Structures are given as structure tokens and as C-alpha cells.
Amino acid sequence: MKSIDSIPISKISRASKLVSTGAKVGVNYLKYYGDKMVNSPTDAKNRLDKNNAEDIYDSLKQLKGSALKVAQMLSMEKSILPQAYVEKFSLSQFSVPPLSPPLVIKTFKKYFGKHPEELFDTFNATSVNAASIGQVHKAEKDGKKFAVKIQYPGVAESIASDLALVKPIAIKMFNIRGKDSDKYFKEVENKLTEETNYILELEQSKAVVDACKHIPNLLFPKYYPEFSSERIITMDYMMGEHLSEFVSHNENQELSSTLGQALWDFYMFQIHNLKKVHADPHPGNFLVSDNGQLIALDFGCMKTIPEDFYTPYFELAKKETIEDADIFTQKLYELEILKPEDSQEELDFFSAMFHELLSLFTQPFHSENFDFSDPAFFNQISEMGQRYSKSTELRNMNGNRGSKHFIYINRTFFGLYNLMFDLKAKNIKINNFTAL
């Protein structure tokens, strides 16, 4: 893959890149209008999606940082985005153009104040893995192999301006209105800012490892503060296959379920015992070792779950709550899904919508064991997502509803469900974490 020698850093240069991409998308639409006149409308729409996804991703992968992180987050929305976008944006999870070796050395010296070979016996300036916020390099010292993650230059400084560019699009897409709508954008900005603080990530990583190292079939790297800084983090180099690559060829059902149980236990233990969770569950953050164990990486995005959100959120997941109209309505108010100022039409619509959504989405929690390989369950989720994404009634209502904590907690569950389905994990013990 061709490396890049520079990243647009200034607000103007990044905005210009997005504007030029918008122009390409406009041209794609012009082609689409002509295409559907002479060819199948479905085929024409598929070509439009493919061209737009490619042009948008090509722009975002050059910008890197929070712009590319948005693509990574969207790639997990398999039930809402067209398949062309999911496929293209999924590349942001672990396969984007890396910085060129000279820029890597320059960036390392800027962030650490030293040449990498002053710290390590050997350092490979060619990246082994490039993602949205940083890229990973192999290094060695005293016979030990390390993974050194270096943050892209300018990423931390461009978060606010990147989100300011995305905000008008998001407001239109999700129909967000109201005086307190900024809370959602602030939540995303704060989490992205945290992800650029590698000192914080180092602390979070060590805490997660210490708390979860007892979970069977789960491995973590060790982290090294002496070789880390605010923009560089060093850990053990872990040998394994990316989860997305593993599931593409694995035919061992027993291994799939073993890995799925480890993954499920990892998340349930964090959520219910630590009240803090690794809120970035995409395939690029997990490896499968040669001996069939799950390796968890990258704890930059950790979401704390406050008690006043945790309690009603999981009470709402109980079958008896969903079946009791009064208690169900009460929990919707506690979680800010319903509001005192809502019209009767809004109350009726969102009560019915969330009742349907939660009746389906919480099914794994209503039994002792669950089959995440069942395509019927995920087809229902996909069908519901597609239906509501096209709902004109929903678009005419204020989409500004729900606690700000929904953003990363729902993202966590959507990502976790997708990973469990990709693994085709069967007979998963839902409350197994309580016995660990």
C-alpha cells in the first residue's frame, strides 16, 4: 500500500478536502440520473453507492484522525448503511495508507524528543498496521518485540474543527433539534479527545488488563510507560490474525463459540462489574492467537457508565419491564427517550418504536443461552433499521432524544452483536461473567 508524506492539518486545508469530495459526489449523482434512465434503477443505485463510498473513503483516509474515525464508527452500522459503504468504510478498522518512513521518524522525534533507535535496538519505520488515529511499528530491545503506536500529526488539534464540519450533516441525517442537542456532539468530541491522549490510554489499558486478565481464553499485551508518551504508546507485539480475517476462513464451530464466549464475558464483566467499557468493538481491535485465544487491543475509547444511566438502561432490557406498559414508559422518561414537552403524537410514536426495537434487541438477555449465529435474529434487526431509516414520520419528528450516554453504549452493543454474528458463536452463556 502506498504511504503518504503529509496530512492536511489546518482547518482550511481539511475543509477544502471535504469540499472537493462533495464535488465528486455531486458528479456521481449526475452520472446516476443518466444511468438509471438506460439501466436498471437498482443497478444504477448500487453503482452510485459504490462510487460515493469510494470517493468519500479516499478523502477520509487522507485526512485521518476524527474524520476517518467517523467512517470507522459508521462501518459498524451494517443494518443502516448501504453495503457498499460498509465494505469500504470497514477498511478504516485496520487498513489505511500509512505515513512514509521519513515522516514517521520526524513524528517520533517530535513527540518523544529522540530518534527511535535511541530507545530501541531496532525500529521498523514501515508501519505494520495503520488505522484512524495512529499506526503501529515493530521494534525490538534486548531480544523482546514491541508494538509502537505513533499518533498521526495534527490529529488531536483537528478534532473540534472536523466535528464542526460534520455537525450540519449529522443534524440533517438524524433530525436533531432542540436547545440541548449539543450534548451529543460534545460527548463525541470528548471521547475523541480522550482517544488522542496516549497517557490516558496507557492508564486505561493497564487497568483493564488487571481487572480482566482472569477471563478464560482472553489475552492482552503488556504496556510500557518508559517507552510511551502523550502521543506514543508501546506494548508487547502480539502475534495473531485479525478477527475479520479469521472468520472469513474458520470452519471450527467449537473454536468460534469459545472465542465468542470469551468476547461476551469480556464485555459483560466490564459493563456490570467495572461500570466502564471498551466502547470500540470492531474487528481491528481483536486478534486470534495461533492457539485459539482472543487478543484484545487498543483501550483508547473507554466509556464510563454512570449509575443513573446503568440502572434504568438494564432495567429496560428486562422482559418483565418491556411487558409492563407503565414501568416501560417510566424508564423511557428516565433515559430521556420521552420528554415532558413531547406532543401526544411523539409520545405514541416513540413509545411504539422503542417497544418494538427493545423487544427484539434485548432477546439475548431473556434466556440463559443465545445463538448469535442465527441469521433470522440479525435479519430482523437489519430489516427494522432499514425501515426506520426510511420512515418519513420519523424524519418529521425531533430526533434529539435519549441520554448522551446512549451514543457509546449503543455503539458498544451494536459492535459486539456484529462481532458475535461474524464469529457465528453458538450456545453463549449470557450470565457466565457472574461466575468468573
LINGISUL-V57216 format. One record per pair of residues at least 6 apart in sequence whose ideal C-beta (glycine too) atoms are under 8 Angstrom apart, sorted by the first residue. I is the first residue (numbers start at 1). J is the second residue. D is the distance in whole Angstrom. If there is no record, write none. Layout:
[[I:J:D] [I:J:D]]
//
This chain:
[[1:95:7] [1:97:6] [1:98:7] [2:97:6] [3:97:6] [3:98:5] [3:99:6] [3:100:4] [3:101:7] [3:103:8] [3:126:8] [3:127:8] [4:62:7] [4:97:5] [4:98:7] [4:99:6] [4:100:6] [4:103:8] [5:99:8] [5:100:5] [5:102:7] [5:103:6] [6:103:7] [7:62:7] [7:63:7] [7:64:6] [7:65:8] [7:99:8] [7:152:6] [7:153:6] [7:154:6] [8:14:5] [8:16:8] [8:17:6] [8:62:7] [8:63:6] [9:153:7] [9:154:3] [9:157:7] [9:158:7] [11:158:7] [11:161:4] [14:63:6] [14:67:7] [14:158:6] [14:161:7] [14:162:7] [14:165:7] [15:161:8] [15:165:6] [17:59:6] [17:62:7] [17:63:6] [18:59:7] [18:63:8] [18:67:8] [18:165:6] [20:59:7] [21:55:6] [21:56:6] [21:58:8] [21:59:4] [24:55:4] [25:52:5] [25:55:6] [25:56:7] [28:48:6] [28:51:5] [28:52:5] [28:55:7] [29:48:7] [31:48:8] [31:51:7] [32:44:6] [32:45:7] [32:47:7] [32:48:4] [35:43:8] [35:44:4] [35:47:6] [35:48:8] [36:44:4] [36:45:7] [46:84:7] [49:82:4] [49:83:8] [49:84:4] [49:85:7] [50:84:4] [52:84:8] [52:85:8] [53:82:8] [53:84:4] [53:85:4] [53:87:7] [53:88:4] [53:89:7] [54:88:6] [56:71:8] [56:85:8] [56:88:8] [57:71:6] [57:88:5] [57:89:6] [57:91:7] [57:92:7] [60:67:5] [60:68:5] [60:70:7] [60:71:5] [60:92:7] [61:68:6] [61:91:8] [61:92:7] [61:96:5] [61:97:6] [62:97:8] [63:162:8] [64:96:7] [64:132:6] [64:133:7] [64:152:5] [64:155:6] [65:132:7] [65:133:6] [65:152:6] [65:154:7] [65:155:4] [65:158:5] [65:159:7] [65:162:6] [66:132:8] [66:155:7] [66:158:7] [66:159:5] [66:162:4] [66:163:6] [66:192:5] [67:158:8] [67:162:5] [67:166:8] [68:92:5] [68:96:7] [68:132:4] [68:133:8] [69:92:8] [69:132:4] [69:133:7] [69:192:6] [69:195:8] [70:166:6] [71:89:4] [71:92:5] [71:132:8] [72:89:7] [72:92:4] [72:93:6] [72:131:8] [72:132:5] [72:282:7] [73:411:7] [74:81:6] [74:85:7] [74:89:5] [75:81:8] [75:85:8] [75:86:6] [75:89:4] [75:90:4] [75:92:6] [75:93:7] [75:282:7] [76:281:8] [76:282:6] [76:411:7] [76:414:6] [76:415:5] [76:418:6] [77:86:8] [77:385:8] [77:414:7] [78:86:5] [78:382:7] [78:418:6] [79:381:5] [79:382:4] [79:384:7] [79:385:3] [79:386:7] [80:385:5] [80:386:7] [80:389:5] [81:89:8] [90:244:8] [90:283:8] [92:131:7] [92:132:6] [93:131:7] [93:244:7] [93:282:5] [93:283:6] [93:284:3] [93:285:8] [94:129:6] [94:131:6] [94:242:6] [94:244:8] [94:283:7] [94:284:4] [95:130:7] [96:130:5] [96:131:6] [96:132:7] [97:130:7] [98:104:8] [98:126:7] [98:127:4] [98:130:4] [98:135:5] [99:107:7] [99:127:7] [99:130:8] [99:135:6] [99:150:8] [99:152:7] [101:125:4] [101:126:6] [102:125:8] [103:153:8] [104:125:5] [104:127:7] [104:135:8] [104:137:7] [104:150:6] [105:115:7] [105:116:7] [105:125:6] [107:150:6] [107:151:8] [107:152:8] [107:153:5] [108:114:8] [108:115:7] [108:116:5] [108:150:6] [108:232:7] [109:115:6] [110:153:7] [111:150:7] [111:151:7] [111:229:6] [111:230:7] [111:231:4] [111:232:5] [112:119:7] [112:229:5] [112:232:6] [116:123:4] [116:125:8] [116:137:8] [116:139:7] [116:148:7] [117:123:6] [119:139:8] [119:141:7] [119:227:6] [120:139:4] [120:140:6] [120:141:5] [120:146:7] [120:148:8] [120:227:8] [121:140:5] [121:141:5] [121:142:7] [122:139:6] [122:140:5] [123:137:6] [123:138:8] [123:139:5] [123:140:8] [123:148:7] [124:137:6] [124:138:5] [124:139:7] [125:137:7] [126:137:8] [127:135:4] [127:136:6] [127:137:6] [128:136:6] [128:137:7] [128:138:6] [128:147:8] [129:135:6] [129:136:4] [130:136:8] [131:284:6] [133:151:6] [133:152:7] [133:155:6] [133:195:6] [133:196:6] [133:300:7] [134:149:5] [134:150:6] [134:151:4] [134:152:6] [134:155:8] [135:149:7] [135:150:6] [135:152:7] [136:147:5] [136:148:7] [136:149:5] [136:150:8] [137:147:7] [137:148:5] [137:149:8] [137:150:7] [138:145:7] [138:146:7] [138:147:7] [138:148:8] [138:237:6] [139:145:7] [139:146:5] [139:147:8] [139:148:5] [139:234:7] [140:146:7] [144:236:8] [145:236:7] [145:237:4] [146:224:7] [146:227:7] [146:234:5] [146:235:7] [146:236:7] [146:237:6] [147:221:7] [147:234:7] [147:235:5] [147:236:7] [147:237:4] [147:238:7] [148:227:7] [148:232:7] [148:233:8] [148:234:5] [149:198:7] [149:232:7] [149:233:5] [149:234:8] [149:235:8] [150:231:7] [150:232:5] [151:196:6] [151:198:7] [151:231:4] [151:232:7] [155:196:6] [156:193:7] [156:196:4] [156:197:8] [156:231:8] [159:189:6] [159:192:5] [159:193:6] [159:196:7] [160:189:6] [163:185:6] [163:188:7] [163:189:5] [163:192:8] [167:185:6] [170:176:7] [170:185:8] [171:177:8] [171:181:7] [174:399:5] [175:394:7] [175:395:6] [175:396:8] [175:397:7] [175:398:7] [175:399:4] [176:184:7] [176:398:8] [176:399:5] [176:400:5] [177:398:5] [177:399:7] [177:400:5] [178:398:6] [178:400:4] [180:400:7] [181:400:5] [183:404:5] [184:400:8] [184:404:6] [184:407:6] [186:404:8] [187:404:4] [187:405:8] [187:407:5] [187:408:7] [188:407:7] [191:279:8] [191:301:6] [191:303:7] [191:408:6] [194:200:6] [194:300:7] [194:301:7] [194:302:8] [195:201:7] [195:300:4] [195:301:5] [196:231:8] [196:300:8] [197:230:7] [198:228:6] [198:229:7] [198:230:6] [198:231:6] [198:232:6] [198:233:4] [198:300:8] [199:228:7] [199:229:7] [199:230:5] [200:300:8] [201:233:6] [201:298:8] [201:299:6] [201:300:4] [202:223:6] [202:225:6] [202:228:5] [202:233:6] [204:299:5] [204:300:7] [204:302:5] [205:220:8] [205:223:5] [205:233:8] [205:235:7] [205:299:4] [206:223:6] [208:220:7] [208:270:7] [208:278:7] [208:296:8] [208:299:5] [208:302:7] [209:220:4] [209:222:8] [209:223:8] [211:269:8] [211:270:8] [211:273:8] [211:274:6] [212:218:7] [212:220:8] [212:266:6] [212:269:6] [212:270:7] [213:220:7] [214:436:6] [215:262:6] [215:265:5] [215:266:6] [215:269:6] [215:433:8] [215:436:6] [216:262:6] [216:265:8] [216:436:8] [217:258:6] [217:259:7] [217:261:7] [217:262:4] [217:292:8] [217:293:5] [217:294:6] [218:262:5] [218:265:8] [218:266:6] [218:293:7] [218:294:5] [218:295:8] [218:296:7] [219:238:7] [219:289:6] [219:293:5] [219:294:7] [219:295:5] [219:296:7] [220:295:7] [220:296:6] [220:297:8] [221:235:4] [221:236:4] [221:237:8] [221:238:5] [221:295:8] [221:297:7] [222:235:7] [222:236:5] [223:233:7] [223:234:7] [223:235:5] [224:234:5] [224:235:7] [227:234:4] [228:234:5] [238:287:6] [238:289:8] [238:295:5] [238:297:7] [239:287:8] [239:289:7] [239:290:7] [240:287:3] [240:288:5] [240:289:5] [240:290:7] [240:295:5] [241:287:6] [241:288:5] [242:283:6] [242:284:6] [242:286:8] [242:287:6] [243:283:4] [243:286:4] [243:287:7] [243:288:6] [243:419:7] [243:422:7] [243:423:8] [244:283:4] [244:284:8] [244:422:7] [246:288:4] [247:256:8] [247:283:8] [247:422:5] [247:423:6] [247:424:7] [250:256:6] [253:424:7] [253:426:7] [255:292:5] [256:373:8] [256:423:5] [256:424:5] [256:425:6] [256:426:7] [257:423:8] [257:425:5] [257:426:5] [257:427:6] [257:428:7] [258:292:7] [259:288:7] [259:292:7] [259:293:8] [259:294:5] [259:423:6] [259:425:7] [260:372:6] [260:420:5] [260:423:5] [260:424:8] [260:425:2] [260:426:8] [260:428:6] [261:425:7] [261:428:6] [261:429:7] [261:432:7] [262:293:7] [262:294:5] [263:286:7] [263:294:6] [263:416:7] [263:419:6] [263:420:7] [263:423:7] [263:425:8] [264:416:8] [264:420:7] [264:425:7] [264:428:5] [264:430:8] [264:432:7] [264:433:8] [265:432:5] [265:433:5] [265:436:6] [266:278:8] [266:294:8] [266:296:7] [267:277:7] [267:278:7] [267:281:7] [267:412:7] [267:416:5] [268:430:8] [268:431:8] [268:432:8] [268:433:4] [269:433:4] [269:436:6] [270:276:6] [270:277:4] [270:278:6] [271:277:5] [271:305:7] [271:412:8] [272:433:7] [272:434:8] [273:433:7] [275:304:7] [275:305:5] [275:306:8] [275:307:7] [275:310:6] [276:302:6] [276:303:7] [276:304:5] [276:305:7] [277:302:7] [277:303:5] [277:305:7] [277:409:8] [277:412:6] [278:285:8] [278:296:7] [278:299:6] [278:301:7] [278:302:6] [278:412:8] [279:301:5] [279:302:7] [279:303:4] [279:408:4] [279:409:7] [279:411:6] [279:412:5] [280:298:7] [280:300:7] [280:301:4] [280:415:7] [281:412:6] [281:415:4] [281:416:5] [281:418:8] [281:419:6] [282:415:6] [282:419:8] [283:419:7] [283:422:7] [284:298:8] [285:296:7] [285:297:5] [285:298:5] [286:294:6] [286:295:7] [286:296:6] [286:297:7] [286:419:7] [287:294:8] [287:295:4] [287:297:7] [288:294:6] [288:295:7] [289:295:6] [301:408:8] [303:405:8] [303:408:4] [303:409:7] [303:412:7] [305:313:8] [305:405:7] [305:409:7] [306:405:7] [309:335:7] [309:403:6] [309:405:5] [309:409:8] [312:331:5] [312:334:4] [312:335:5] [313:335:7] [313:405:8] [313:409:7] [315:321:6] [315:327:8] [315:331:6] [316:322:8] [316:328:7] [316:331:4] [316:332:8] [316:335:7] [316:358:6] [316:362:8] [317:358:7] [317:362:4] [317:365:5] [318:362:8] [318:365:8] [319:362:8] [319:366:5] [320:327:8] [321:327:5] [321:328:6] [321:331:6] [322:328:6] [322:355:7] [322:358:6] [322:359:6] [322:362:7] [328:351:8] [328:355:7] [329:338:7] [329:351:7] [332:338:4] [332:350:7] [332:351:7] [332:354:6] [333:339:8] [333:340:8] [335:402:6] [335:403:5] [335:406:8] [336:401:6] [336:402:6] [336:403:5] [337:350:6] [337:354:6] [337:401:5] [337:402:5] [338:347:6] [338:350:6] [338:351:7] [338:401:7] [339:401:7] [342:350:7] [345:397:8] [346:397:6] [346:398:7] [349:393:7] [349:394:8] [349:397:6] [350:397:8] [350:401:7] [353:388:7] [353:394:7] [356:384:7] [357:384:7] [360:377:8] [360:380:6] [360:381:6] [360:384:7] [361:381:7] [361:413:8] [363:370:7] [363:377:7] [364:370:4] [364:372:8] [364:428:8] [364:430:6] [365:430:6] [367:430:7] [368:429:7] [368:430:6] [368:431:7] [369:427:5] [369:428:6] [369:429:6] [369:430:7] [370:428:5] [370:430:6] [371:377:8] [371:426:5] [371:427:7] [371:428:8] [372:417:7] [372:420:4] [372:421:6] [372:423:7] [372:424:7] [372:425:5] [372:426:7] [372:428:6] [373:421:7] [373:423:8] [373:424:4] [373:425:6] [373:426:5] [378:417:8] [378:421:5] [381:417:8] [388:394:6] [420:428:7]]
//
